[in-house]
Amino acid sequence: MPPGGGVRPRAGRSAVSVRQHDGQVSVTFDDATVASYDLVVWADGVNSVVRQSAVSPSRPADAGQMVWRSVAPVRPDALEAVQFWLGRDRFFGLCPAGDGITYGFGNVSCGRLRDPVDGRKRRLAGRFAGFGAPVQEYLAAVECDGDIHCAPVEWLTGTVWRRGRVVLIGDAAHAMSPMMGRGGCMAIEDAVVLADELRRDSDVSAALAAFTTRRGQRVDWVRQQSQALTELVRLPPGRRNPALRKRGTAAFHDRYRPLTAVP
C-alpha cells in the first residue's frame, strides 16, 4: 500500500521493474509511471515476472505432462461429483460446474508439444477415443476448438515466499501439480492469512515472517500429496488399479482431511 494509508487502485497496469530501498518498494509500471509502497503483494502465477526479477531466479520445472482443459454445456448421466477415468499414460476428469455446465480436463504424460487451435477438438477426441461414455458425451458437447485450453503442467520444486517487502502468493510462490485441485484455493488462503497477520502486527517484517511460518506446513502438505497422486496415476495399471480399489476412497479422505482445519 502507499506510505501512510489507503490503497489507490491501478487497473490495467503491469509492473516492468520492482526495486527496494530503505523499507520502501518502488514499482515502475508499463505506462512509465512510478509509485512507492510499504508492501507489494504479487500473485502473477507460475511464470511470475516479479518472482524472477525481484525475489528469486527460480523457474518452474516441467512435469512431463500436457493438459487440455475446457467447459461444455452438458451434464453426463450420474455425474454428481468429480470423476476420473484412468488409462495407461493418460486420464480424463469431469467435474460438475453448476447450471448444467461440466468442466473437463484431459492429461497425457508426454513431452511438451504444440497443439494448434485449429482441429484441437478433433485431436483431443482422438487422444481419448477409448475412454467411457461420459467422456465421449462430454467431448462431443465441447462447442469449438477455441474452447479448449492446452498447456504443459509446470510446478516449482520449492516455495519462494518473499524478499524484503515483496511477498508472493498463490502459484507465484508455490505452484504445484494440479492433482489435488487446490491451486486457486491455496492462493485465496494465502491472501486471507496474509491479511490476518498484517492486522495482528503493525510491524510489517514480523507479520510477513508469521505469514510464511503459518502457511509453510499446509503448502508443503498439499505439494507432497499432489506429487504422490501424480506418481500414483503414472503406475502401470496392473499395480495402480488394485491399489485404488483397495484403498482409493480412504486415501482420498486422508489427503483432504487435514485441509478442513482453518488455515
Secondary structure, DSSP 8 states (H G I E B T S, - for coil): --TTS-----TT--EEEEEEETTEEEEEETTS-EEEES-EEE---TT-HHIIIII-----EEEEEEEEEEEES---TT--S-EEEE-SSEEEEEEE-STT-EEEEEEEES------STTHHHHHHHHTTTS-HHHHHHHHH---GGG-EEEEEEE-SS---EETTEEE-THHHH---GGGS-HHHHHHHHHHHHHHHHHH-S-HHHHHHHHHHHHHHHHHHHHHHHHHHHHHHTS-HHHHHHHHHHHHHHHHHHHHGGGGS--
